[in-house]
Amino acid sequence: MAKGRKRRKGETFETEVRRRFGPLAEQFGLIEVPADNRFVGASEVDYSNGRLRYDWSCDGWEDYMFILVILELDGFRHVVGLKELVAATRSAGDQPLLDNCRSWLVLQRAVESHTQWVERLHPRLTAPDAADFVVAAGGSRRSLSDPGPGLDLDWFRKMPPADE
């Protein structure tokens, strides 16, 4: 794993992901897309090629990072965490997936660890049996036309105003 370096002014989780994962994303034909900001309080960077998407997130409250892998194939969306994919494929002696980001140095190591695992698993996620691989690792499968149970993010607008 690469040696960590001191944090420079203006560096964030997003800039570190772009620095470490950006070249690999380019090699894989992925482009950075606007983050969907699905997690409140989390920093996000998303890369996609239209079919496969890596949603990088860092939860600043809990001090951990994760990647959601989203595969859209044959009218279905398959979603799984990188952590679950690693657990399903990791053998004894393999490097663990680091997800702690309590300090800048530890965050750099976690981003590097995630980058290495994405590099290792990307061929499986682009293979013809990728959807089966995601589901076998514990991922979900939902029709693209099915909005699913969803989450009512407008709940706070429906609340009566607080008395002052």
N, C-alpha and C positions, 0 to 999 in steps of 0.2 A: 504494500500500500504506500502511496506517495506520502512524503513527509509534509506535515501541516505547516502553515505559515501564519504569521500574525495578521490579524484583521486590519485591512486598510479602510480608510474613510470611504463611506458610501457602499461598502460591501454588505450584501444581504444573502439570505438563503437563495433568492432568485438568481443573483449574480454568480453564486458558487455553482448552482446547478448548470447554468449556461456555460460556465468556464470548464467544468469537468465533463458534463454530459453532452454539451453542444456539438463537439466534433464527432462523437459517436452517433448522435442523432442525425447529423448530416450524412454520415457514412451509410446509415440505414434508410435514408430517404425520408426522414421525419422533419417536419417544420414546426416551429413554435407557433401555437395557436392561442388565442385569448383564453385565459383561465376562466372557468365557469364559476369560481368562488363558491363552491358547494359547501365549504366548511367555514363557519364563522370563526374568526380569530386565527385562521391558518393562512400562511403564505403559500402561493401556488404558482407552479410553472407547468404548462401542458405542452406535450409534443404529440403530433399525429401525422399519419399518412392517409387519412380518410377512412381506413379500415381498422387500424390499430392505434390506440391512444395510450400514452403514459401520462397520468396525472400525478405530478410530484407535489406533495404537500408537507408543510412543516407546521406542527401545532405548537405555537409559542407558549401556550398555557401549560401544556403537559410536557413540553420539551422532548418531543419525539417527531420523527419524520416517517413518511410512508409513500408508497406509489400505488395508485389504483391502476390496474391494467384493464382497458376497455376494448373489447374486440367486437366489431360489428360485421356480421357475416350471415349471408342467406336470410336476411330479414329478422335476425335476432341480435340482441346485445348481450354479450357475455362479460361479466365484471368479476374481477378477483383482485385481491391484494397481492402485491409482490411477496409479502411475507408468507402467504399461503402457498404460492408457487414454489418458493424456496423450501418450505417445510416438506412439500410433496416430492422434491427432487434432490434435496441435500443428502449426501452420504457422509459417513464418518470421515473426518479429516478435512472436509470442506470448510472454507471460511464461513463464519456465521454472517447473517445479515445484521449489520449495525444500524440501530434506529434512534439512538440517543442523540440529542442535540442541545445539551445543557450548556455547552460553551462553544466558542468558535472553532477550536481545534477538534473537538468531538464531532461537531456538525460536518466539518470537512471530511473526517473519516467516514461518517455515515453516508454522505453524498457519494464518496468514492466507492464504498461498499455496495450501495444501490446501483451505481453505474456498472460495476463489475458483474453483478448478478443479472442486470438487464442485458448486458452484452452476452452473457452465457445463455440466457433463456430466450432471447429474441428469435433465434432460428426455430425454436419449438412453437413460438407464437405466430410465426409466419408459415408454418407447415400446413399441409392440407387437413391434418387432424387437430389443429389449434383449438377449436371450440371444445372438443372432447377433453383435451388437456386442461383447459381452464375449468370446466365443470368437474373433472376428476379431482382437481386440487381444492375443490370446495367453492368454486365460483358460482354465481347465479346466471340464469339464462332467462331472458324476457324478450317477448316479441317487440320489435321496434314500434308497432302500432299500439301496443299496450302501455298506457302511461303508468301503470302500476299503482300501488297504494299512495305513493307520493307523500309529500310533507307539506302541510299548509303553512307556508312561510308568511302569510298575511295575517296570522292569528293575532298579532299585536295591534293591527289596524281595527280589528273587530272588538277589541276590548273597550269598555266604556272609559271615558277620560277620568283620570284620577282627580279626586277632590283636593283642592289646595287649601 
